[in-house]
Amino acid sequence: MRRRGRPLQSEIDPSGKERDLSRLLFTGGTVVTAEGSYPADVLVEDEKIVAVGTNLDTNGTETVDASGKLIMPGFIDAHTHMDMPFGGTVTADDWATGTETAAAGGTTMIIDFALQSEGGTLAGAFETWTEKAAGKAVIDYGFHVAITDLRDDIKTELPSLAEKGVASVKIFMAYKGTPLYTEDDDLFEVLQLSREAGVLVLVHAENGDVISKLQEQALARGDIAPKFHALTRPPEVEAEATNRAIRLAEVAGAPILVVHVSCAPALEAIHLAHERGQTVYAETCPQYFALEYEDLAKEGFEGAKYVCSPPLRDPSNRPALWNGLKTGDLQIFGSDHCAFNYEGQKELGKDNFVNIPNGLPGAEERAMTLWTLGVREGKLSENQFVAVLSTNQARIYGAYPKKGTLAPGADADIVLWDPDLSITATAGNRHGNVDYTPYEGMEFHGGPASVYVRGGLVYKDGEIVGERGSGRFVERSFTATKGLEARV
């Protein structure tokens, strides 16, 4: 099996004919894009797609048999946290294991969050995360920069992000008492400045003030178990912050993107904004479809494995979320991959739920969860599946048409999806660096058989074959897409 890397220019096959290994023909499968599905072959040359159709010129081309498979554009996961400091520790997956576990789920590009350090600059965050990724990433990547300290010099620095190929910034409305927390006046000014700079603002929408007060009251009562993570972050605090962020964006005349929407009340605020014609993008995540509050409320400290923010919700929220994905109020399905080990990391909160690091692994399970619970159950079409995992992400985040499509000129990021593949998730068969999986025992039906980044094989039949360091930084440029914000 040829490992990922610089392709050989040619080799001699058993018949004595020279084959050009910079040319690949994916043949015998069904092409599935956001726009439609049809039998076709895909021809790749020098890392790019050069043709999609039938009766393509195959002279000297290496053939990839895609019989029985769905040929999809590589998935994009624009919500990951690799090698990120949080809560006195650092996420378990670095840029090597993190991008490997993403590749095993069919993802060919991530967009990770580069955090501005206390007293630091936005350029410093970009440089730090560039160093973290260097020599490690097996798939392509980009960065959002999280603004945590809006000083005057940061305000003047903001426009330079677009020149670096960074098309998005993030603001945290939650985590009061930490450097991440941002007051409304700074959020509003970032929205104004980003509108002028051509950068999209992402928000973690939870009311940090109310959460802090509810946590204080819970601890005073002696309520320290993991379930109180959810009980002190009820759906109403997410809904209120979502509506507030959207209205601030409306006043600023700026587009906005709400990440990890977990509940029906927050989605209602997004839907109402779309009814007004406001440009609001929104994302949801697999944990809100496969997991629930009862997991968090398990006896003892076991529930700590399921602590994430916003927290897991009652399943009664799911019909609204499925409808949001189907109608386009939710355009993106991201993982929010933020992995911490149970031993030594989640255990930091044994005596106080507030100290449990917030986050779950999910980059590997993201697409399989959506296919198993969505497409196979008739809640989404295979084309909507591709849209929310790939095409919409590329469009909204400014990587289209280089990424997110199977069309001439696009990067040859390709997933051969096997709708008949079945696998049961266990900690032992995951590809990340985490000592558990919250999806333990879940049966997935449908998954990636093989994954290619710019024509290079990175994953096949359960094994990572890509070379660490082969992933490249992708420059992005944001332009608000009118119409996509309300319906896909």
N, C-alpha and C positions, 0 to 999 in steps of 0.2 A: 504494500500500500504506500503510494507516494506521499510523503509528508508535505505539509504546507510550506511554501517558500517560493523562491524564484523558479518558475517552471523551466525545465529543460527545453531547448529550442526544437529538438527533434529526437526521434529514436527510430530504429528499424524494427518493424513488426515481424512476426514469424514468416510472412510471405516474402519478405525482402523489401517491402514498400516503406518508404519513409513517412512517418507521421509527425505532424507539427503539433507539439503538446501545448502551444499557446492557443490552439483552436480546440474547442469542445462543442459537441453537438448533443444536446439533451433530446432524446427522441423516444417516441412511444407513449408519452404521458399526456395528461390534460392540463393545459395552461389555465391557471385560476388567478385572476386579477380582481381588483375592486370593481371593475366595470363589467366583467363577464367571464365565462368559462367556455373553453373550446379545445378540441384536439389540435395540437400544433407542436412543432419542434422549436427549440431555442438554440441559436448558434452564437457561440462566444469566441471572441478573439482579442488577445492582448488586454484581458481584464474587463472588456466591455461586451455588452450584448450588441450584436451586429444585425441580427435578423430574427424574426419570430414568424413562423409560417410552415408551409409544407413544401416538399421537393426542394429543399435547400441544398446548396453546393456543399458536399461532404468530402471533397477531395483532400486527402491527407489529414483528415480530422479525427481526433480521438472521440469515440462515441460513448455516451453515458446512457445506459438503458433505463428509462423512466417508466417502463410498462407497469401499469397498476398504480402509479403514483400521480399526485397532483403537483404540478410545477408552479411554485409560488415565488413572488419576490421575497427576498430576505426580510425577516421581521426586524423592526426597530423598537427598542425599549428605551424610551426617553425619561425613565425614572429609576435610576440606580444610585447606590451609595457604596462605592468601592473604596476601601482603605480610608474610611472617614472617621475622624474623632467624634465621639458623642458620649456624653454622660460619664466621663472619666475613663472611657475605654475606646477601642477602635474596632470598626466592623471586621468580622472574621475573614471575609473575602477581600484579597487584594486584587490588583488588576490582572493577575495571571489566573487565579482560580475563579475570580468573578466573571471574567469574560469567557472562560471555559464553560462554566455552568450555564451562562447565557447562550453560548453556541449550541450546547446540548438541547436547548429548548427551541432551536431554530432562529435565534437572534443573530443577525450579522452586523448590527451597529447598536451601540448604546449611547445615550447622552447622560453623563454623570454630573453630579452637583459638586462644583468646586467652591469651598467655603472660604469667604473672606475671614482672615484671622483677626483677633482683637488687635486694633491698631494697624492692621495691615491694609494693603491696597487690593483693588480688583485685579490688577496685573500680577500681583504677587500670588493671588489665588490661582490664576490661570497657569502661572509658571510652576507652582507647586504640584498641581494636578497633572501637568504635562510630564513632570519628572516621575510621578507615581505610575503613569501609564507606560512610560518609555521602557522598551525591552520586555514588556510583559503581556500586553494585550494581544489576543489571538483574533480579534474582530475589530472592525473600524469603530471610531468613537468621536464624540464631541463633548462639549461642556456647557452647562448652565453655570453662571456665577451667582452664588447666594450672597446677597448684600446684608451684612449684619451691623454695619456701622456707617451711617450716611453722613460722614463729615463733609465739609465744604470741598475738600480736595477730591473726595470720591464723586461728588456731583459733577465736577468738571472732567473727571476721568471716565465717567460712564459712556460717553459717545465713542471712546476708543475701543470698546469691546467689539463693536461691529467690525472694525478694521482687523481684529484678530480672528474673525470668523465665528464669534460667539454671538448668537442671535437671541439670547434669552437670559433673564435674571430671575432669581427667586427671592420671595419675602416670606418670612415665617410670622404668622399672627399668633401662634401658640408658643409654648415654652417660656412663659414669663419667668424672670429671674435668671435666665441664661443669656449668653451673648447672641443667641439666635433671634430672640424676641424683638419685634419691631412695632413701634407705636403707629397709630393711624396717620399722624401727620407726615411721618417719613414714608409710609406706604403710599400716601397720596402724592407726595413729591416725586417718588420713584416712578409712579405712573405717568406723571407729567413729563419728567425728563426722558423716560424711555420712549414715549410717543415721539418726541423730537429726534431721539437717537436711532429710531428704527429697530428697537429691541422689544421683545415680548416679555411681559411680567407674569410670572407664575406665582401663585399664592398657596401656602398651606393655611387653609381657612378653618381655624378653631378659635373661639374666644379665650385668649390666654388669661385674661383677668378673672373670668368666671371659673375657669378650670383651676387656677391657683387657689381661689377661695374655697371651692369644693374639696380640693385636696387637703387644704389646711383643716377644714372641718372634719373630714373623714379620719385623718390622723389623730385629731383631738379625741375622737370617739374610740380610738384603738383599732380602726378598720385598716389593716395593713396588707390584706391578701391581694393577689393579682387581679381578682374580679373588680376591685375598686378602681382600677385603671379605667375601665369602661364606665363604671357608675359615676365617676367624676368628670367624664367627658360625654355627656348624653347627646343624642342627635340634635337637640335644640341649640347647643353651643356651636356645632358645625353649621347648622342652618343659618343662625344669626350672623356668624362671621362670613359665610359665603355671600349672603345678601349684602352685607356691609361692604365687602370688597368689590362686589359687582357695582354697587351704587357709587362708590368712590371712583371706580374706573369710568363710570358714566359721566361723572362731573369732570373728570380729567380728560374726557374725550379719547380714551385709550382702550385698546383691546386688552383682554385679560384671560388667563388660563387658570382654572381651579383644579389642583391636583387631588388625587385619591378621594374622590367623592364616594362616601360610604352609605348614605342613607337617603330615603325618599324626601324628607323635608329640605335637605340641601339641594337635591336635584330639582325640586319645585322652584326654588329661587332662580336656578339656571334656566329652567323652561320659561319662566315669566320674563326673564331678560331677553330670551330669544323671541318671545311674542312681541316685545317692544322693538325688536330689530337691533338689539345691542350685540356687538361682537364679543361673545364669550365662548371660549373653548373649555372643555372639561374632560377629565380623565377618571376612570375607575380602575379597580385592581382585582386580581383573582381571589384574594383572601376574602373578599366580601361576598363571593359566590360559593366558595367551597368550605369556608369555615364560619363559625358563628360565636355569639356570646357564650354559649354553654361550654365551648372549648376553653375559654378564658376562665370560666368559673369552676374548673375541675378541682377536685379535692387537693389539699396540700398546696405545694408550690408549683405543681405541674402546669397550671394555667399561665405561668410566666413565659412558657414557650410561645404563647399566642399574643403577647403584648405588642401592639403596634398602634400607630396614631394616624388618622382616627382609629378608634378601637373596632373590634369585630362587633357586628350588630345582630339584632334579632332577624331571622330569615324573612320576616314580613316585609322587609325593605327590598327584597330581591326582585319581585315583579316590576317595581318601578325602575330599578337599575337595568333590567333586561330591556324594558321598553325604551329607556333612554339610549341604549346602544343601538336598538333597532331603528329608532326614529331619527337619531342624530343629535339629540341633546347631549349625549356623551359620545365624543368622537374618537377617544383614545383609550386603549386598554394597556396600561403600564404595569410593571411588577412592583414598584417601590421596594426593590430588592435591597434590604438593609439587614444583613445577617449577623447575629451574635450567637456565640456558643451558649448552650444552657449552663454548662459547668464553667464557673469562673467569670462569666459575663452576665447572663440573666440572673445569676445568683447574687449579684451585687444588691439586688432588691429584696432579699429574703425577709428582711425585717421592716421593709418600707417599700410599698409598690411604686412609689414615685421614683425610686432609684433603679428600677428595672429598665435596662436599655430598650428603647422603643424600636421595634423593627423585626421583620421576618424575611427569610429567604423566599424567593419566588420566581427568579428569572428563568429557571429551568422549567418550572411547572406552568408558567403563564399561558402559553399557547395551547398546551394540552388540556388545561382546565377549561379554556374557552371553547375548544372543540368538543370535549366530552360533555360538558354541561349545556353548551349553547347550540352548536351546529347539529350534533347528534340528537338533541332533544327538540329540534325544530324551532328554537328561539331565534337563531340567526342563520343567514345563508352563508355559504362558503365565501361568497364575495364580500359580505359584510365583515366576516372574519379577517380577510386580508386587509380590508379598509382600516379597521381599528388597530390592527397589529402592525401595519406597515405603511400603507399609502397615505392615510390621514396624518400619521406622525411625520412623514417626510414633508408633506405639504405645509402643515402648521409650523413645524420647526425649521423650515427653510433648507431642506436637503433634497427637495424634489426638483427636477426629475433624475438627478444623479442617483438617488436612492428611492426605494419604495415602488418601483414599477419594473415590469418586464417589457422594455421597449428599446429599439436601437438607440445607442448612445448612453444608456444607463449602465452603471456598474453591474457586473455580473454577480450580484448577490442573489443566490438562488437556494430555495429550500425544496427538496423533494419530500413531499408530505405523504406519509403512508396512512390512509384512513383505516386500514385494517390492523395497524400495530396496536398491541395491548401490552401494558406494563403496569405493575403495582409499585407505587412509590415507597421506598424504604430509605433510611439513612445510609445504608450501605451502597445503594445504586445511584446516589446523587453524585454530581460532579463538582460540587463546591467544597468549601473548607469549613463546614459547619457540623457539629456533633449530633444534630437531629434534623428532622424535617417535620414541619407542622402538617404536611400532607401524608404522613405515615399511614400506609394501608389503603390509600385512595387508588382506585383502578382507573387508569387513563386508557381511553380507546381512541387511537389516532395520535400520530406523533411524527417527528422528523426522522426520515431514514438516513438522509445525508444533507449536509449543509456546505455551501460554497460561498466564500467571500472573494469578490473580484475574480471569480473563476477558479480559485484555489480551494481544494477540499480541506475543511477544518473539522468536520465531524462525520462519522459514518458508523452505522450499526452499533450505536452505544459507546463508541470510543472517540475521544478527542485526538485528532491527527494533525491539528494545526500547530504551527510553531509559535511559541511565545515571542512577542515582539513584531509579528507580521502585521498587526493591526495598524491602521493609519488614522491620523486626525483628519476630520472632515470639516471644512469651513462651511458655515451656514449663513444665510441671509434672510431675515424675516420680512415678509410682506403680508399684511392682513388679507385673508382670503374671504371676500364677501360672499355670503351664502353658505359657506362651509360651517360657520359658527352655529347655524340653526339646524340645518339638515344636510346630510351627506348624500 
